[in-house]
Amino acid sequence: MIDDKSSTTGLQPARASAPVRRQGHTIALAALMCAAALPMGSQARVPKACILRVEASGFDNGSGHAIAKLFLAGQNVRQRGQLEVTADISDGKATLRFAPLAPGDYAVVVFHDANDNGNIDHNLIGLPTEQLGFSNAYTLSLTSGPPTFDKLRFSHGTADQSISIKVEGI
């Protein structure tokens, strides 16, 4: 079950039915995160929200779409992302773009949704059957343990940023 975080972030959890574009919600999230970081009565300048681009590579083919899921601190990276964006795959690559985000720590999971069902599919023993990639150069293996926010964490600053993620099959 997905917790509805809308009461604390102003965002609704992403849905699997269609490509999710929540730029207005992302800007609201950026404003909330910036405001929360300021002391009461502060005249400090609000940090600039900046674009996050995810350059994903390693896709076996161009069927379906690439999906990137963005997570905030404390969220379970094995569930739906706070924000999700999709992109076409061409020549084994996809560029996924998140609208401006406030500076802070985030995690990203990219997967090849080959059958366009919006989910990471698994086999009978629970291993993913679609290619996956993770931020912070995390690689899923039998010895790495499951992905967590802390293992995937990266800092997004006050300038537009690109991160590279290589998707792989398990």
C-alpha positions as CSV (number, residue, x, y, z in Angstrom):
1,M,0.0,0.0,0.0
2,I,1.2,3.5,-0.9
3,D,1.0,6.1,1.8
4,D,-0.6,9.4,0.7
5,K,2.0,12.0,1.4
6,S,-0.1,14.8,0.1
7,S,-0.7,16.3,3.5
8,T,3.0,16.9,4.1
9,T,4.4,17.5,0.7
10,G,1.5,18.8,-1.4
11,L,2.1,15.9,-3.9
12,Q,0.0,12.9,-4.7
13,P,1.8,9.5,-5.2
14,A,2.5,8.7,-8.8
15,R,0.1,6.4,-10.6
16,A,1.1,3.7,-13.0
17,S,-1.6,4.3,-15.6
18,A,0.1,6.9,-17.8
19,P,3.3,8.9,-18.0
20,V,3.4,11.2,-15.0
21,R,4.2,14.8,-15.5
22,R,3.8,16.7,-12.2
23,Q,5.7,19.9,-12.9
24,G,3.3,22.1,-10.9
25,H,3.5,19.7,-8.0
26,T,7.3,19.6,-8.3
27,I,7.4,23.3,-8.0
28,A,5.1,23.2,-5.0
29,L,7.5,20.6,-3.5
30,A,10.5,22.8,-4.1
31,A,8.8,25.7,-2.5
32,L,7.8,23.7,0.6
33,M,11.3,22.2,0.9
34,C,12.8,25.7,0.6
35,A,10.4,27.3,3.1
36,A,10.9,24.4,5.6
37,A,14.7,25.1,5.6
38,L,14.3,28.7,6.5
39,P,14.2,29.9,10.1
40,M,11.0,31.7,11.2
41,G,11.1,35.4,10.2
42,S,14.2,34.9,8.1
43,Q,15.1,37.3,5.3
44,A,17.4,34.7,3.8
45,R,17.2,34.1,0.0
46,V,15.2,31.0,-1.1
47,P,17.4,28.5,-2.9
48,K,16.9,28.2,-6.6
49,A,15.0,25.1,-7.8
50,C,16.9,23.4,-10.6
51,I,16.3,20.7,-13.3
52,L,17.4,17.2,-12.7
53,R,18.2,15.2,-15.9
54,V,18.8,11.5,-15.8
55,E,20.9,10.1,-18.7
56,A,20.0,6.4,-18.7
57,S,21.9,3.9,-20.9
58,G,22.3,0.1,-21.3
59,F,18.7,-0.7,-22.6
60,D,18.6,-3.9,-24.5
61,N,16.0,-2.7,-27.0
62,G,13.6,0.2,-27.6
63,S,10.3,-1.6,-26.7
64,G,8.2,0.1,-24.1
65,H,9.6,3.1,-22.2
66,A,12.1,4.1,-19.6
67,I,10.6,5.2,-16.3
68,A,12.5,7.1,-13.6
69,K,11.2,7.2,-10.1
70,L,12.4,10.0,-7.8
71,F,12.4,9.5,-4.0
72,L,12.7,11.8,-1.0
73,A,14.5,11.0,2.2
74,G,12.8,8.3,4.2
75,Q,10.8,6.8,1.3
76,N,11.0,3.1,0.4
77,V,12.8,3.0,-3.0
78,R,11.1,-0.4,-3.8
79,Q,7.7,1.3,-4.0
80,R,6.2,4.0,-6.2
81,G,8.3,7.2,-6.5
82,Q,7.2,10.5,-5.2
83,L,7.5,11.6,-8.8
84,E,7.8,9.5,-11.9
85,V,8.7,10.5,-15.5
86,T,8.9,8.5,-18.7
87,A,10.9,8.7,-21.9
88,D,11.3,6.9,-25.2
89,I,14.3,4.6,-25.6
90,S,16.5,5.2,-28.7
91,D,19.8,3.4,-29.4
92,G,19.9,1.9,-25.9
93,K,19.5,5.3,-24.2
94,A,16.9,7.6,-22.7
95,T,16.9,11.0,-21.2
96,L,14.5,11.6,-18.4
97,R,13.8,15.1,-17.0
98,F,12.4,16.1,-13.7
99,A,11.1,19.6,-13.4
100,P,12.9,22.0,-11.1
101,L,13.6,20.5,-7.7
102,A,14.8,22.2,-4.6
103,P,18.3,21.6,-3.4
104,G,18.5,18.5,-1.2
105,D,19.1,14.7,-1.1
106,Y,17.2,12.4,-3.5
107,A,17.3,8.9,-4.9
108,V,16.4,7.7,-8.4
109,V,15.5,4.3,-9.8
110,V,15.3,3.8,-13.6
111,F,13.7,0.7,-15.2
112,H,12.9,-0.5,-18.6
113,D,9.1,-0.9,-18.7
114,A,9.3,-3.2,-21.7
115,N,5.6,-4.1,-21.6
116,D,4.3,-0.6,-20.7
117,N,2.4,-1.7,-17.6
118,G,4.0,0.9,-15.4
119,N,5.5,-1.7,-13.0
120,I,8.8,-3.4,-12.4
121,D,7.9,-7.0,-13.2
122,H,9.3,-9.9,-11.2
123,N,9.7,-13.6,-11.7
124,L,8.3,-16.4,-9.5
125,I,11.1,-16.1,-6.9
126,G,10.8,-12.3,-6.7
127,L,13.7,-11.2,-8.9
128,P,13.1,-8.3,-11.3
129,T,12.6,-9.4,-15.0
130,E,13.1,-5.9,-16.4
131,Q,16.3,-4.0,-16.5
132,L,17.0,-1.7,-13.5
133,G,19.5,1.1,-12.8
134,F,20.1,3.2,-9.7
135,S,21.5,6.5,-8.6
136,N,24.8,6.8,-6.7
137,A,26.3,4.0,-8.8
138,Y,24.5,1.3,-6.8
139,T,24.4,-2.1,-8.5
140,L,21.9,-4.7,-7.5
141,S,23.6,-8.1,-6.9
142,L,23.2,-11.1,-4.6
143,T,25.8,-9.5,-2.2
144,S,24.7,-5.9,-2.3
145,G,21.5,-6.3,-0.3
146,P,18.3,-4.6,-1.3
147,P,18.3,-1.0,-2.5
148,T,17.6,1.7,0.1
149,F,17.3,5.4,0.0
150,D,20.7,5.7,1.8
151,K,22.4,3.5,-0.7
152,L,21.0,5.5,-3.7
153,R,21.3,9.0,-2.1
154,F,22.8,11.9,-4.1
155,S,22.7,15.6,-3.5
156,H,21.0,18.0,-5.9
157,G,22.3,21.5,-5.6
158,T,21.6,25.0,-6.9
159,A,22.4,24.4,-10.5
160,D,20.8,22.2,-13.2
161,Q,22.3,18.7,-12.8
162,S,22.7,15.5,-15.0
163,I,23.3,12.1,-13.5
164,S,24.1,9.0,-15.4
165,I,22.5,5.6,-14.6
166,K,23.2,2.4,-16.4
167,V,20.4,-0.2,-16.4
168,E,21.1,-3.8,-16.2
169,G,19.3,-7.1,-16.1
170,I,19.6,-9.3,-13.0
